[in-house]
Amino acid sequence: MQRKALFLIVFMYVSSLMAIIQAQTDESVKLANLKKAKIMYNDGIQNINNKKYTEAIAKFNDAVILAPDFEQLYLQRGKAKFESKDYTGAITDFQKVISLKPDIGEAYFNLGYTMFIKDSTSVIKSREQYSLAIQKGYTEAYVYYYKGLSELLLKDYKAALEDLSQAIDKDQNYGLAYHERGTAKLMLNDFQGAIFDYRSSLNHIPNLVYAYNNMGFAKINIGDFQGAIVDYTAAVTMDAGFYKAINNRGCARYQLNDYDKAIEDFSAAIKINKDYYRVYNNIGSAKAKLGKKKEAIENFNKVLDADKKFGFAYINRGLVKELTGDLDGACADWKKADELKVEQAKVYLKECK
């Protein structure tokens, strides 16, 4: 009995020793594989820096086989896949990073940004990821910028203003952040603040054509029509095909009673984009101011042929019909505008039986 017990003790001891040796061997192999994976990782990073994304992905693929728990491999492979426009693959990699190490804020940002690029309707989910990135301590200026941009798209203008200000606090030269903050201010009716931000954006990005267009719109709202014309002209000089800026300049000229010049702009805009049919409403309004009632009605008809639900065209056509003595026709148009929830229609309908 004693010999048998001794045999069992020795056997158990040998088995434990073998397990320890095996564990040490496994750990040694794991460390060796990790070392090889890091060499491949560095090669992959170099390929990314050289914009050789296919080669980078291949390096990361080989490295992942050797070190499947090395989270940085998935992060960088996700970036390379993004650059290769494999957004689904990139999303999978960023999610893998988060599952391996949930405190890497950069992964949340990249996940949110990729989701938005893949599908712009995912803006709510993208904003959630940007928030998580910030919570995890990833507070780069561009994280706040994209979070603010998502809030602009969601029409949460106060939140957008706050985040875009954070981006600017972190990077005083962030031209795009000034531009988007200007838009947030514009939507909050802070027109002077919007003008300041659009001007600031142009100080950093002189060729930002949309900043001139938006600054012009802000100036229209404070009655600086001549200043708006200057801004719209700058936009058109930079981009001759910017039909919206041409139309907007026409609106500023209309406000200055320069109806002929306004019509020139409106006509130029519709020539560039024949589908920009609402310009006909503006042409009609300018023609009416010049006393050309028939031509005005013809232009309002063009708008309504394209969009029978454009209520303001009914209002304007009704006003011109009234001037021609066609009160029944005017009332019919105002009634239609009222059905389309145009508030001004109720004022004009008081003239009708």
Secondary structure by P-SEA (a helix, b strand, c coil): caaaaaaaaaaaaaaaaaaaaaaaaaaaaaaaaaaaaaaaaaaaaaaaaacaaaaaaaaaaaaaaacccaaaaaaaaaaaaaaacaaaaaaaaaaaaaaacccaaaaaaaaaaaaaaacccaaaaaaaaaaaaaaaccccaaaaaaaaaaaaaacaaaaaaaaaaaaaaacccaaaaaaaaaaaaaaacaaaaaaaaaaaaaaacccaaaaaaaaaaaaaaacaaaaaaaaaaaaaaacccaaaaaaaaaaaaaaacaaaaaaaaaaaaaaacccccaaaaaaaaaaaaacaaaaaaaaaaaaaaacccaaaaaaaaaaaaaaacaaaaaaaaaaaaaaaccccccccccccc
